[in-house]
């Protein structure tokens, strides 16, 4: 049985490798895998309006420069995210940074209105901690159309 499976799967191995390379598959433990994981987790936090959890992705320097207050979090809690769409994504600084433009649709619970917010994200890789951190803060839900 094992020999039969090997015989069937062996010709598919090069195709799988090519598909992975063309599809941008990330090697577990790599910088790309860490980026994919960070972006996926951050998106999930924002989609579920888990603003306290989204704070964990902010770079300490960013928080020092622009501290997030309890009032800021309470303001964010007035909104429920209805959609999160990545509009563009571009690496820079020899793949140690990523600029991403995200459209976030939010529903204001107090005013029963929905608006679209553009969130310009700047992610940078931290070599010491082997993590990607967001340097542009949480989305500004007060802007938008």
C-alpha positions in Angstrom: 0.0 0.0 0.0 2.8 2.4 1.0 4.7 1.6 -2.2 1.6 2.3 -4.3 1.1 5.7 -2.6 4.7 6.6 -3.2 4.5 5.7 -6.8 1.4 7.8 -7.3 2.6 10.8 -5.3 6.2 11.0 -6.4 5.4 12.6 -9.8 3.3 15.2 -8.1 6.0 16.4 -5.7 7.7 18.8 -8.2 4.3 20.2 -9.1 3.5 20.8 -5.4 6.8 22.6 -4.9 6.2 24.8 -8.0 2.7 25.6 -6.9 3.9 26.5 -3.5 6.6 28.8 -4.9 4.2 30.5 -7.3 1.5 30.8 -4.7 3.9 32.4 -2.2 3.7 29.7 0.4 5.6 30.6 3.5 8.0 28.3 5.2 7.0 27.7 8.8 9.2 29.8 11.1 10.2 32.2 8.4 9.8 36.0 8.3 7.0 35.6 5.7 5.2 33.1 7.9 5.4 35.5 10.8 4.1 38.3 8.7 1.2 36.2 7.3 0.4 35.1 10.9 0.5 38.7 12.3 -1.7 40.1 9.5 -4.2 37.3 9.9 -4.4 37.6 13.6 -4.6 41.4 13.5 -7.4 41.3 10.9 -9.3 38.8 13.0 -9.0 41.2 16.0 -10.2 44.1 14.0 -13.0 42.2 12.3 -14.4 41.1 15.7 -13.9 44.7 17.0 -11.5 43.3 19.7 -9.7 46.5 20.1 -7.9 45.5 23.3 -6.4 42.5 21.4 -5.5 44.6 18.4 -3.3 46.8 20.8 -0.9 43.8 21.2 0.2 44.3 17.6 1.3 47.9 18.1 5.0 48.7 18.2 6.2 50.1 21.6 7.7 53.1 19.9 4.3 53.9 18.3 2.5 53.5 21.6 5.1 55.8 23.2 4.6 58.4 20.6 0.9 58.1 20.4 -0.5 56.5 23.5 -3.9 54.8 23.3 -6.0 55.9 26.2 -9.1 54.2 27.7 -11.2 56.9 26.1 -9.8 55.9 22.7 -10.7 52.3 23.3 -14.2 53.3 24.5 -14.6 55.4 21.3 -13.7 52.4 19.2 -16.2 50.2 21.1 -19.0 52.4 19.7 -18.2 50.8 16.3 -18.7 47.3 15.0 -16.6 46.3 12.0 -18.7 45.1 9.1 -16.0 44.6 6.5 -12.2 44.5 6.3 -10.7 44.6 2.8 -7.1 44.8 1.9 -6.8 47.3 -1.0 -3.0 47.1 -1.6 0.0 45.7 0.0 3.7 46.4 -0.8 6.9 45.2 0.8 9.8 47.7 1.3 13.2 47.9 3.0 14.3 44.6 1.7 11.2 42.8 2.9 11.6 44.2 6.5 8.6 46.4 6.1 5.1 46.2 4.6 2.8 49.1 3.7 -0.8 48.0 3.5 -3.9 50.0 2.6 -7.1 48.5 4.2 -10.7 49.7 3.8 -12.6 49.0 7.0 -16.4 49.5 7.1 -17.7 50.3 10.5 -21.2 50.6 11.9 -21.7 53.3 14.6 -23.9 51.7 17.2 -25.0 55.0 18.7 -25.9 56.7 15.4 -27.0 53.6 13.4 -24.8 54.7 10.5 -22.1 52.9 8.5 -19.0 54.4 7.0 -15.9 53.4 5.2 -12.5 54.1 6.8 -9.1 53.9 5.0 -6.4 52.5 7.3 -2.8 53.1 6.0 -0.8 50.4 7.9 3.0 50.3 8.2 4.3 47.0 9.5 7.9 46.5 10.4 9.9 43.4 11.3 11.6 43.4 14.7 14.7 41.2 14.3 15.3 40.8 18.1 11.8 39.6 18.9 11.2 37.9 15.5 7.8 39.6 15.2 6.0 42.0 12.9 4.7 45.1 14.6 2.3 47.8 13.4 3.8 51.3 13.6 0.8 53.4 12.5 -1.6 52.8 15.4 -5.2 51.6 15.5 -7.6 52.6 12.7 -9.1 56.1 13.0 -12.8 55.4 12.9 -13.7 59.0 13.2 -12.6 59.7 9.7 -14.3 58.3 6.6 -17.2 58.7 4.3 
